[in-house]
Amino acid sequence: MRRPKFETIVARALDGLPEEVLAAMENLEVTIEDEPSDEVREEFELAEDETLFGAYRGTPLIDRGLADVPLLPDRIVLYQVPLEESFPRTDELIEEIRRTVIHEVAHYLGMEEDEIDELGYG
């Protein structure tokens, strides 16, 4: 699908996020890329057959000092191609984008994978 349509689907997914998640997204932007780069795949130690729907880029709030004021917003990157390939139906795609954003916001807040798994967003 073309990027503008995907962006519309992402906007619909973001509109459906719980208020507490939206409130936590201060100085945090959501961007879209086609696929994870080779560097990102290596960073996340992905096997050739593994995919990545999203990634958090920044310094988790829990790791910041009181004087640390970020100059640029942290980012959540959504990877369009893997999401579309794995979730061809629009309703499923919206739900997975929502889950992925919540997962990455949890990383922004400082949560580890096991904690996110316990919340049901692993």
LINWOTA-V336445 format. One record per backbone hydrogen bond with DSSP energy under -0.5 kcal/mol. CO is the residue of the C=O (numbers start at 1). NH is the residue of the N-H. Records with the same first field share a line. If there is no record, write none. Layout:
CO->NH ; NH
This chain:
2->5 ; 6
3->7
4->8
5->9
6->10
7->11
8->12
9->13
10->14
11->15
12->16
13->16
14->17
18->21 ; 22
19->23
20->24
21->25
22->25
24->26
25->28
27->74
29->31 ; 76
31->78
33->80
34->81 ; 82
37->41
38->42
39->43
40->44
41->46
42->45
47->50
53->79
55->77
56->58
57->75
58->60
60->63
61->64
65->68
67->69
68->70
74->29
75->57 ; 77
76->31 ; 78
77->55
78->33 ; 80
79->83
80->84
81->85
82->86
83->87
89->93
90->94
91->95
92->96
93->97
94->98
95->99
96->100
97->101
98->102
99->103
100->104
101->105
102->106
103->107
104->108
105->109
106->110 ; 111
107->110
108->61
112->116
113->117
114->118
115->119
116->120 ; 121
117->120
